[in-house]
Amino acid sequence: MPRDQIGETRAALKFTRICKYWQTKGRCHLGDLCTYAHSYDELRVQPDLAATALCTRFKRKGFCKNGDACRYAHGQSELRRLPDTSRVYHEAPKKQEEMVGQIH
């Protein structure tokens, strides 16, 4: 994956999970540098990144053993743009257990 695409992917994933330090300790030593959400108001919907990057195996060898199940695009025609990540959760989860899968 090209460096610029890595940066775009990281930006798309920013604030899609709750910071484990903020959640367990109420603070995070990284502060504004942390890429995880420090409140439920900051929490964004995790985007679908399927086919937003080219399959390196397909590019090198001309085929991919994963076929249609591959999460990467097999050529420019299949390549999708990164989705809009501006949507946020509007309601904080009622229970901490609801967020277990989203803690980093």
FENBELCOR-V251426 format. One record per pair of residues at least 4 apart in sequence whose ideal C-beta (glycine too) atoms are under 8 Angstrom apart, sorted by the first residue. I is the first residue (numbers start at 0). J is the second residue. If there is no record, write none. Layout:
BEGIN
i: (I I)
j: (J J)
END
This chain:
BEGIN
i: (0 0 0 0 0 0 1 2 3 4 4 5 6 7 7 8 8 8 8 8 9 9 10 11 11 11 11 11 12 12 12 12 13 13 13 14 14 14 14 14 14 14 15 15 15 15 15 15 15 15 16 16 16 16 16 16 16 17 17 17 17 17 17 17 17 17 17 18 18 18 18 18 18 18 19 19 19 19 20 20 20 20 20 20 21 21 21 21 21 21 21 21 22 22 22 27 27 27 29 33 35 36 36 36 37 38 39 39 39 39 40 40 41 42 42 42 43 43 43 43 43 44 44 44 44 45 46 46 46 46 47 48 48 48 49 49 50 50 50 50 50 50 51 51 51 51 51 51 52 52 52 53 53 53 53 53 53 53 53 54 54 54 54 54 54 54 55 55 56 56 56 56 57 57 57 57 57 57 57 63 63 63 65 65 69 72 72 72 73 74 92 92 93 95 98)
j: (4 5 8 52 53 55 5 6 7 8 52 9 10 11 81 12 48 51 52 81 13 34 84 46 48 81 82 84 34 45 46 84 34 43 84 34 35 36 41 42 43 87 36 42 43 44 45 46 84 101 35 36 42 45 101 102 103 21 22 35 36 39 42 98 101 102 103 22 27 33 35 36 37 103 23 35 102 103 24 26 27 28 29 33 25 26 27 33 35 36 37 38 95 98 102 33 35 37 33 37 103 41 42 43 41 42 88 90 91 92 87 91 87 87 88 101 84 85 86 87 88 84 86 87 88 101 81 82 83 84 82 52 70 81 70 79 70 71 72 77 78 79 72 78 79 80 81 82 71 72 78 57 58 71 72 73 74 75 78 58 63 65 69 71 72 73 59 71 60 62 63 64 61 62 63 69 71 73 74 69 71 73 69 70 73 77 78 79 77 78 97 98 97 99 102)
END
